[in-house]
Amino acid sequence: MNFAFATKDGRPSMRRLLMTEYGNEGFLFECAEMTENGPFGAACSYWPRLHRQIRIEGVIGKSGGKHLLLVPNSVEFWQGHSNRIHDRLRFERLETIPSPPPENIAIQSGTWKVERLSP
């Protein structure tokens, strides 16, 4: 997946990371130590044959070893159509997770709002 974050001095940075797993805590990525990252990150992946995309925005947390945890505050799903009237749904957490995220936070904790962005 493409993974983006702002450095501690506010500069944008992006790289491709392997998402190794996802679960109640968030999305886990394999990476080398990223000491320059700020507290927030975003990930995006597109599957051209399926005409689908997912965008995840949230708080960066630490996980053991060479892993980085993205605890989502927002998840958006996009489904493309040949008529260019695409489906977009965003799930947004109403209580934003602070940085750094608390230990043992669960994705389903808190209240989520679902919003149709398109059509």
Secondary structure, DSSP 8 states (H G I E B T S, - for coil): -EEEEEETTS-EEEEE-EEEEEETTEEEEE-S--TTEEEEEEEEEEETTTTEEEEEEEEEEEETTTEEEEEEEEEEEEE--TTS--EEEEEEESS---SS--TT--TTSS-EEEEEEE-
